[in-house]
Amino acid sequence: MGHLSAEYVSVAFAGLKALSSVTLRIQSGHISGLIGPNGAGKTTLVNVLTGFQIPTEGTVILNGQPLGRLKPHEVRRRGIARTFQSGRLFRDLPVIDNLEVTGVGLGMSRRTAVAEAEAMLDWIGISALSSRIAGTLPYTDERRVAIGRALMGRPAYILLDEPAAGMSAAEATELSNLVRRIARDLGCGVLIIEHNVGLVLGLCDHIVVLDSGAVIEEGVPADIRKSEKVRHAYMGTAAETSLPAEEVML
Amino acid sequence: MTDTSISPFPVELTNPKKPARFALARRTIITPIFLSLLILAVATLAIMTGSRPFNQAMIDILVRVTLVVGLYIFIGNSGVLSFGHIGFTCLGAYAAAWLTINPLMKKTSLPGLPNFILQARLPYWEAAPIAAIFAGVIALILGRILMRLSGIAASIATFAVLAMINTIYSNWESVTGATSSVVGIPIVRNIWPYVGAAIIAIFIAWGHAISRSGLALRAARDEPTAAAASGVDIPKERLVAFTISGIVMGLGGAAMAHSIGVVTPDNFYLGLTFITLSMLVVGGMSSLSGAVLGVLLLSALIQGLRWLEAGVVLGETTFALPKGLQEIALGGLMIVILALRPAGLIGNREITFARFKGKA
């Protein structure tokens, strides 16, 4: 069973520590959650894991081997995929071409890529969007297309950066089901960054809580829910986000 | 909790059925065919008119189609504005001159050329492909460095390439004749070779646009970060387009050399850069159809204004517009189009008769 991990990773921007000695492990077929208030360093950690940010200290280990200083496209070719908070679809291209880009980026012919892309749209359940221009899609569809694009070529790991932001409860439930299928059916190791703490608690096998660039707590959802530190981090810095008293059933 | 025992891989994702071979090519080939027919129509018009100046004007248009399509291959797909491509046209034009001028003339005017070039006297149809490949090789070498840059830095660096090539060609007396004209290039007055060059350029551009590299590059143009996260090696895909467009610009240079018979470095500098870029911008920077239509429209406008500047006789009086109006009108039109339709007249679409499906 494979692992992707960040080991003792620190990142400093002009002297300001965005991450200090953070360790996080993602396991094939498991869903890990990364939560924390705004500015905690969650996206920075995803950037480190995907080659967009070179850590000041520490390493990223893929299946026992350090990744070294690979460029983002090289990291993707090793099977580590990601999505972005803002979607970042190729807005002028049709949905099918958005998925095809990953296919050709990974070395497929266009013929193979289009076949794989169609199969992926079908698996996610958005075949109907195939020929729509990506820039015209509503928000929630955009998110699902971005996940489809990241899943092309069957990555071993997928890192989802706030995939449920702005979604209604029903849409978030649908998204949770998709994420479960990604882990269970594709055997993918999933890391999900989410502000919707209820969703993370209901979905993840393991949760890491970041605050001000450091891990303040980690464990199974039940531990996180009980943690005073987590409650304090959330109440102290972002009053509008509070931990749900009981698990939100998804 | 997720089950740790992974269920069998979903059937629908294993070995999906591929589309028929060349399905994409068949679906999109209408665009280059339509554009080629347009080019043929222009040529037929020139032949039917039978007027020599008109024939020359049509040849100039076809050369510009080749050049602007060459620009489109890089600029249109990568979104990186290049001011340096006319440098490759310069390389192609001089290479065609070196290979086709009578050796006796070369010995006196360009004595610094290597012996095998001094003695060569190739027909234009053999010299032009060699000139194009020469320009492409130089584009490949320079591109390896340039393509690591992005945005405005890349554009300025391409401008530096133009200045560099111009400086070298304006000073290397024994090889390029420096700023004096290189004469004796066989002039080709027949319009068909120029039609051929323009159509070849159009098909090369189409082939690149529907290729893996073309798709990846357009994705990188729209969202470089997401393209990199999708496994796209952006500098590599840019280099591919840069080299191919260098080849087409070199071909256009050879065509230009044979259409006027004389080359000087200043033929291939700011003036030509400005006019070809305007044509691309007016037509639609990220569309092959836009590149071709931009040339045809602006050329028609320029010709019309030239004609009016020369004076039109109506009965007893001659109406003439003031000299220089041509340049002013062209500049004005560009500003208006950039203000009203920043993506150009065609935008980023292609002319097709089938269901519109984005770009290739």
Interface residues (C-beta under 8 A of the other chain):
Chain A: S28 G29 H30 I31 T50 F52 K71 P72 H73 R76 R77 A81 R82 F84 R88 L89 F90 R91 D92 L93 P94 D97 N98 E100 V101 T102 V104 G105 L106 G107 M108 S109 R110 R111 T112 A113 V114 A115 E116 E118 A119 M120 D122 W123 S131 I133 R149 A150 M152 G153 R154 R180 A183 R184 D185 L186 G187 D205
Chain B: M1 T2 D3 T4 I6 S7 F9 P10 E12 L13 P16 K17 K18 P19 R21 A23 L24 I210 S211 R212 L215 A216 R218 A219 D222 E223 T225 A226 A227 A228 A229 S230 G231 V232 D233 I234 S286 N348 R355 K357 G358 K359
